[in-house]
Amino acid sequence: MGLLKKLFRRQAAVQDLPSGSLTVDRNGNTITSTISSTYPAGLLKQIAKDVLKIFSEAREAQSPLHEVNIHFASLRVTARELRGGAIIFLFPQIAMPQMHNKGLNTTTAIATAAAAATATAPAQ
């Protein structure tokens, strides 16, 4: 049993999603980046390659795109075409349904209170 633990000791690593922007040229080379250097460069290169491919295929279909928005469950990618290159914005999506519902309830409560105050105000 001890031998197996030594061989299979690696645990799954949880990695944060990238956040920031990435500017690439038409060849996919990174020009500027505000994404943490701890994020694997290979994954950023793959994202850039896929975005450039989308813009290239749109040009070939004679339907050029200027902007692409891709929404995943936990990541939003927005890319803008820059003369063959692209600027890519990566936004992690944080699910906070309870906070959102509280905000809606607060807004609803304020609107209800304002409507009640005007309804009960004496006419002048």
HELIX and SHEET records of a PDB file:
HELIX    1   1 GLY A    2  LEU A    7  1                                   6    
HELIX    2   2 ALA A   41  GLU A   60  1                                  20    
HELIX    3   3 PRO A   97  THR A  120  1                                  24    
SHEET    1   A 5 THR A  30  SER A  33  0                                        
SHEET    2   A 5 GLY A  20  VAL A  24 -1                                        
SHEET    3   A 5 GLY A  85  PRO A  92 -1                                        
SHEET    4   A 5 LEU A  75  LEU A  82 -1                                        
SHEET    5   A 5 GLU A  67  HIS A  71 -1                                        
END                                                                             
